[in-house]
Amino acid sequence: MPLIRGMALGQYIPADTPIHRLDPRSKLLITVLSMVLIFLTKSFPAMAMWAALIFIVAKVSKIPASSLLRSAGPILILIIFTSLLHVFFTGGETVIFSIGPLRASAEGTITAFRTGLRLFLLVLFTALLTFTTSPSELSDGLEAALGPLSRFGFPAHEVAMMMTIALRFIPTLFEETERIINAQVSRGADFESGGLLKRAKAYIPVLIPLFVLVFKRADTLASAMETRCYRGGKGRVRMYPLTWGSAENRAVLCFALFSAVVLLLNRLA
């Protein structure tokens, strides 16, 4: 399964770079703002600037371009499906071609390409966060960012822990899936031939042991946390406290200036 073998989502690539050394709260802030601004971007020149920023940050972070591009693999089908919906269901006067009652317009095609590009850039930007931030740093950053909500009863530590565990086990889950698929293939299972329904049925022997492994890992993790007397975030201390310094201020300021230029370009285009 090439898609599973090349899975890069949720992985952390350790390196000693300025991006890796940034406080995780600054990277979370920049990532969230970029998600909002990318969805507000409509012009293709502005989107090209977002793409240039992503690959510049990846270059500075020493993230291989192949790993960055592979991170979009899991949602490639979603991007294609969403784009097709826009092609056929976005109204327009200029009809390019039609399939029965479905008509593809030029306006719909442009909207589909714009939407697909937005999703692609969004995934790449999010992948940069996980590539340059370790799970423990990400957990600490999320907990610190959500900390003010704890005054209103929001379980900041628990939410941060759940999100971090989910990201941590994504690569492991795909490794287990590939191992099960290889075991089924060695027993004569065929996942490639036949129609869509036949191939879907072929994956049933994969899903059952996969669910068993997932619940077993969850039970093992829960037992390990209880054995170590885990009681949530109350009274928890950190070996390496988070520090927000001049590097983080410069990063946020540079991102703010870049965003202002992109928004201006988006308005002029």
HELIX and SHEET records of a PDB file:
HELIX    1   1 PRO A    2  ARG A    5  1                                   4    
HELIX    2   2 PRO A   18  ARG A   21  1                                   4    
HELIX    3   3 PRO A   24  LEU A   40  1                                  17    
HELIX    4   4 PHE A   44  VAL A   60  1                                  17    
HELIX    5   5 ALA A   65  ARG A   70  1                                   6    
HELIX    6   6 GLY A   73  ILE A   75  5                                   3    
HELIX    7   7 LEU A   76  PHE A   89  1                                  14    
HELIX    8   8 ALA A  106  THR A  132  1                                  27    
HELIX    9   9 PRO A  135  LEU A  146  1                                  12    
HELIX   10  10 GLY A  147  PHE A  152  5                                   6    
HELIX   11  11 ALA A  156  SER A  186  1                                  31    
HELIX   12  12 LEU A  196  ALA A  202  1                                   7    
HELIX   13  13 ILE A  204  THR A  227  1                                  24    
HELIX   14  14 SER A  246  LEU A  268  1                                  23    
SHEET    1   A 2 VAL A  95  ILE A  99  0                                        
SHEET    2   A 2 LEU A 102  SER A 105 -1                                        
END                                                                             
